[in-house]
Amino acid sequence: MAAAQRNGDANTGGGVINSVPQTTVKCNGENLSVNGSKGTACGIGIHAATVWKTANGSSTVFAGGIAINRTGDADTCTHTRTGGSDNVFAG
């Protein structure tokens, strides 16, 4: 299982999640990231701030009815999620 991603976690391009479309489910005190979360720039074009979104989340774990994101999931800009929670994991 992979680490859960949260508001404030980065992708391999350095883009950091700063907007999560659900606010009900927390992970280590932060909003749990779900598909459609947005973040800071990790380049230009498709990598620009608020242009890329988290994607390819879990097919079995949801928050607010939206798939949660895990370390290794690819964002719409093609960078993958890195880091994440050190004690919350999802399949």
C-alpha positions as CSV (number, residue, x, y, z in Angstrom):
1,M,0.0,0.0,0.0
2,A,1.1,3.6,-0.7
3,A,1.2,6.6,1.6
4,A,-1.8,8.8,1.6
5,Q,-1.3,12.3,0.1
6,R,-2.4,15.5,1.9
7,N,-2.7,19.2,1.4
8,G,1.0,20.4,1.4
9,D,2.5,17.2,-0.2
10,A,4.5,17.6,-3.4
11,N,4.9,15.8,-6.8
12,T,8.2,14.9,-8.3
13,G,8.3,18.2,-10.2
14,G,8.0,20.2,-6.9
15,G,4.3,21.2,-7.3
16,V,2.7,21.3,-3.9
17,I,-1.0,20.6,-3.3
18,N,-2.6,23.8,-1.9
19,S,-6.3,23.3,-2.8
20,V,-8.3,20.2,-2.0
21,P,-11.9,19.9,-3.2
22,Q,-13.0,18.1,0.0
23,T,-12.6,19.3,3.5
24,T,-14.3,16.6,5.6
25,V,-11.6,13.9,5.8
26,K,-8.3,14.8,7.4
27,C,-5.0,12.9,7.4
28,N,-2.4,14.0,10.0
29,G,-4.3,17.2,10.5
30,E,-4.4,18.2,6.8
31,N,-7.2,17.7,4.2
32,L,-6.8,14.3,2.6
33,S,-6.0,14.9,-1.1
34,V,-8.5,13.6,-3.7
35,N,-8.6,13.6,-7.5
36,G,-9.0,17.2,-8.6
37,S,-6.8,18.8,-6.0
38,K,-4.7,21.6,-7.4
39,G,-1.3,23.1,-6.5
40,T,1.7,25.3,-7.0
41,A,3.7,25.5,-10.3
42,C,6.0,22.6,-11.2
43,G,7.0,24.1,-14.5
44,I,5.2,26.0,-17.3
45,G,2.2,25.0,-19.6
46,I,0.5,22.0,-18.2
47,H,2.7,22.3,-15.1
48,A,1.6,25.9,-14.2
49,A,0.0,26.7,-10.9
50,T,-3.6,25.6,-10.7
51,V,-3.5,24.1,-14.2
52,W,-2.4,20.6,-13.1
53,K,-4.6,18.5,-10.9
54,T,-4.1,15.3,-8.9
55,A,-5.5,12.3,-10.7
56,N,-5.3,8.5,-10.9
57,G,-6.3,8.0,-7.3
58,S,-7.4,4.8,-5.5
59,S,-10.2,2.7,-7.1
60,T,-11.3,1.5,-3.7
61,V,-10.7,4.3,-1.1
62,F,-12.8,7.6,-1.3
63,A,-13.2,10.8,0.6
64,G,-16.4,12.7,0.0
65,G,-17.1,10.3,-2.9
66,I,-13.9,11.2,-4.7
67,A,-10.9,8.8,-5.1
68,I,-8.0,9.7,-2.7
69,N,-4.5,10.2,-3.9
70,R,-1.5,8.1,-2.9
71,T,2.3,8.3,-3.4
72,G,3.1,7.2,-6.9
73,D,-0.2,8.3,-8.5
74,A,0.4,10.5,-11.6
75,D,-1.0,14.0,-11.7
76,T,-2.5,15.4,-14.9
77,C,0.9,17.1,-15.6
78,T,2.5,13.6,-15.6
79,H,4.6,14.1,-12.5
80,T,3.9,11.5,-9.8
81,R,3.0,12.1,-6.1
82,T,5.9,11.8,-3.7
83,G,6.3,11.7,0.1
84,G,3.0,11.6,1.8
85,S,1.9,10.4,5.2
86,D,4.3,8.3,7.2
87,N,1.5,6.5,9.0
88,V,-1.6,6.5,6.8
89,F,-1.6,4.1,3.8
90,A,-4.2,3.2,1.1
91,G,-4.5,0.6,-1.6
